[in-house]
Amino acid sequence: MSDPSDQRDQEKSTVSELPGLAAFATMGSTIAGCEAVGVVLGLWLDRLTGLAPGCLVIGIVLGTVAAVLSVLRQVRRYL
């Protein structure tokens, strides 16, 4: 039979690793979501104002800045 304390140690290590794994798993979707919002808003503003592709470029830049800041905030939690 296995020692119950060994089983508890394994459960603790698995549970303690989950938040870090979840954070890294969400980084890709965070980047994609920020970029997608920037592109969609840029295209929408281009259609409203007729300033194509100016608003799209601004939307991409703002989406990239938002993605970088969001990922940095996520990474700082675990440093």
Backbone as CSV, one residue per row, in Angstrom:
resi,resn,N_x,N_y,N_z,CA_x,CA_y,CA_z,C_x,C_y,C_z
1,MET,0.842,-1.193,0.000,0.000,0.000,0.000,0.879,1.245,0.000
2,SER,0.385,2.276,-0.602,1.158,3.509,-0.650,0.862,4.358,0.582
3,ASP,1.816,5.155,0.914,1.699,6.025,2.079,0.757,7.190,1.747
4,PRO,-0.257,7.483,2.574,-1.198,8.581,2.292,-0.511,9.933,2.182
5,SER,0.597,10.135,2.898,1.272,11.430,2.815,1.920,11.616,1.449
6,ASP,2.391,10.533,0.807,2.952,10.634,-0.543,1.877,11.047,-1.537
7,GLN,0.690,10.494,-1.367,-0.407,10.815,-2.263,-0.807,12.285,-2.092
8,ARG,-0.841,12.778,-0.868,-1.174,14.178,-0.617,-0.120,15.107,-1.220
9,ASP,1.146,14.728,-1.138,2.210,15.544,-1.718,2.068,15.630,-3.231
10,GLN,1.711,14.519,-3.871,1.517,14.521,-5.313,0.334,15.403,-5.691
11,GLU,-0.754,15.333,-4.934,-1.923,16.159,-5.210,-1.592,17.634,-5.041
12,LYS,-0.837,17.980,-3.999,-0.463,19.369,-3.769,0.394,19.900,-4.897
13,SER,1.356,19.117,-5.367,2.219,19.596,-6.444,1.434,19.759,-7.733
14,THR,0.489,18.877,-7.999,-0.331,18.997,-9.201,-1.233,20.212,-9.119
15,VAL,-1.852,20.437,-7.990,-2.747,21.576,-7.818,-1.966,22.883,-7.857
16,SER,-0.787,22.918,-7.280,-0.019,24.162,-7.263,0.511,24.514,-8.646
17,GLU,0.649,23.552,-9.541,1.125,23.828,-10.893,0.008,24.318,-11.816
18,LEU,-1.231,24.060,-11.486,-2.342,24.413,-12.366,-2.464,25.902,-12.642
19,PRO,-2.359,26.783,-11.665,-2.494,28.205,-11.995,-1.437,28.689,-12.995
20,GLY,-0.216,28.223,-12.856,0.826,28.620,-13.797,0.557,28.099,-15.195
21,LEU,0.124,26.853,-15.286,-0.189,26.282,-16.586,-1.379,26.987,-17.226
22,ALA,-2.356,27.314,-16.427,-3.528,28.016,-16.960,-3.149,29.403,-17.470
23,ALA,-2.244,30.075,-16.766,-1.824,31.408,-17.196,-1.113,31.344,-18.537
24,PHE,-0.230,30.365,-18.700,0.474,30.240,-19.976,-0.459,29.790,-21.093
25,ALA,-1.461,29.009,-20.759,-2.419,28.564,-21.768,-3.293,29.709,-22.258
26,THR,-3.541,30.696,-21.402,-4.402,31.806,-21.806,-3.656,32.931,-22.512
27,MET,-2.329,32.930,-22.478,-1.579,34.014,-23.110,-1.823,34.098,-24.610
28,GLY,-1.849,32.969,-25.274,-2.085,32.968,-26.718,-3.455,33.509,-27.074
29,SER,-4.463,33.091,-26.322,-5.810,33.589,-26.607,-5.942,35.068,-26.246
30,THR,-5.203,35.519,-25.232,-5.217,36.931,-24.883,-4.639,37.776,-26.012
31,ILE,-3.518,37.322,-26.552,-2.893,38.052,-27.663,-3.818,38.066,-28.873
32,ALA,-4.368,36.917,-29.210,-5.264,36.839,-30.365,-6.510,37.698,-30.168
33,GLY,-7.055,37.684,-28.970,-8.258,38.482,-28.694,-7.995,39.973,-28.779
34,CYS,-6.887,40.422,-28.212,-6.552,41.850,-28.276,-6.336,42.298,-29.715
35,GLU,-5.620,41.475,-30.488,-5.385,41.820,-31.892,-6.693,41.831,-32.683
36,ALA,-7.542,40.858,-32.421,-8.819,40.781,-33.138,-9.698,41.989,-32.846
37,VAL,-9.741,42.399,-31.594,-10.541,43.587,-31.233,-9.982,44.821,-31.919
38,GLY,-8.652,44.963,-31.932,-8.033,46.108,-32.599,-8.334,46.145,-34.087
39,VAL,-8.260,45.001,-34.738,-8.528,44.930,-36.177,-9.991,45.226,-36.473
40,VAL,-10.897,44.622,-35.710,-12.332,44.824,-35.951,-12.719,46.287,-35.736
41,LEU,-12.219,46.880,-34.642,-12.533,48.296,-34.404,-11.914,49.184,-35.464
42,GLY,-10.702,48.855,-35.901,-10.061,49.634,-36.955,-10.833,49.569,-38.256
43,LEU,-11.262,48.373,-38.629,-12.044,48.239,-39.857,-13.384,48.962,-39.748
44,TRP,-14.002,48.872,-38.584,-15.287,49.545,-38.380,-15.124,51.071,-38.495
45,LEU,-14.077,51.599,-37.859,-13.843,53.038,-37.950,-13.462,53.461,-39.364
46,ASP,-12.721,52.620,-40.088,-12.408,52.911,-41.487,-13.675,53.025,-42.312
47,ARG,-14.607,52.124,-42.057,-15.864,52.138,-42.821,-16.687,53.380,-42.477
48,LEU,-16.664,53.789,-41.191,-17.426,54.972,-40.780,-16.819,56.270,-41.301
49,THR,-15.516,56.379,-41.210,-14.854,57.644,-41.510,-14.306,57.740,-42.926
50,GLY,-14.091,56.614,-43.587,-13.520,56.622,-44.927,-12.024,56.906,-44.928
51,LEU,-11.365,56.675,-43.820,-9.935,56.945,-43.705,-9.089,55.688,-43.882
52,ALA,-9.583,54.736,-44.653,-8.876,53.458,-44.823,-7.484,53.692,-45.384
53,PRO,-6.501,53.013,-44.964,-6.335,52.023,-43.912,-5.813,52.614,-42.614
54,GLY,-5.944,53.915,-42.429,-5.393,54.589,-41.251,-5.910,54.050,-39.933
55,CYS,-7.206,53.905,-39.814,-7.791,53.418,-38.563,-7.423,51.954,-38.315
56,LEU,-7.285,51.179,-39.397,-6.886,49.784,-39.248,-5.475,49.698,-38.667
57,VAL,-4.568,50.523,-39.164,-3.194,50.525,-38.653,-3.175,50.943,-37.184
58,ILE,-3.943,51.962,-36.853,-4.024,52.401,-35.456,-4.623,51.301,-34.582
59,GLY,-5.644,50.611,-35.087,-6.251,49.507,-34.343,-5.272,48.368,-34.106
60,ILE,-4.461,48.053,-35.106,-3.458,46.994,-34.945,-2.420,47.395,-33.912
61,VAL,-1.970,48.642,-33.969,-0.975,49.111,-32.996,-1.552,49.093,-31.585
62,LEU,-2.762,49.592,-31.419,-3.376,49.605,-30.093,-3.661,48.182,-29.593
63,GLY,-4.057,47.288,-30.487,-4.265,45.900,-30.105,-2.971,45.236,-29.664
64,THR,-1.883,45.559,-30.347,-0.584,45.000,-29.965,-0.143,45.525,-28.611
65,VAL,-0.317,46.814,-28.380,0.042,47.396,-27.080,-0.791,46.769,-25.969
66,ALA,-2.077,46.612,-26.206,-2.942,45.996,-25.200,-2.533,44.555,-24.934
67,ALA,-2.163,43.811,-25.972,-1.743,42.419,-25.799,-0.452,42.325,-24.998
68,VAL,0.509,43.181,-25.312,1.784,43.162,-24.589,1.569,43.511,-23.119
69,LEU,0.790,44.541,-22.843,0.533,44.930,-21.458,-0.203,43.837,-20.695
70,SER,-1.147,43.199,-21.342,-1.891,42.136,-20.690,-1.003,40.938,-20.379
71,VAL,-0.155,40.558,-21.309,0.750,39.427,-21.078,1.767,39.774,-19.998
72,LEU,2.281,40.995,-20.014,3.212,41.411,-18.962,2.557,41.350,-17.590
73,ARG,1.314,41.781,-17.508,0.581,41.728,-16.240,0.397,40.282,-15.780
74,GLN,0.123,39.381,-16.714,-0.033,37.973,-16.367,1.299,37.376,-15.899
75,VAL,2.385,37.728,-16.548,3.687,37.168,-16.210,4.163,37.683,-14.867
76,ARG,3.909,38.935,-14.575,4.362,39.528,-13.296,3.734,38.859,-12.093
77,ARG,2.572,38.267,-12.241,1.940,37.560,-11.118,2.787,36.394,-10.630
78,TYR,3.531,35.798,-11.543,4.263,34.580,-11.218,5.755,34.811,-11.055
79,LEU,6.196,36.049,-11.092,7.624,36.323,-10.881,7.915,36.605,-9.437
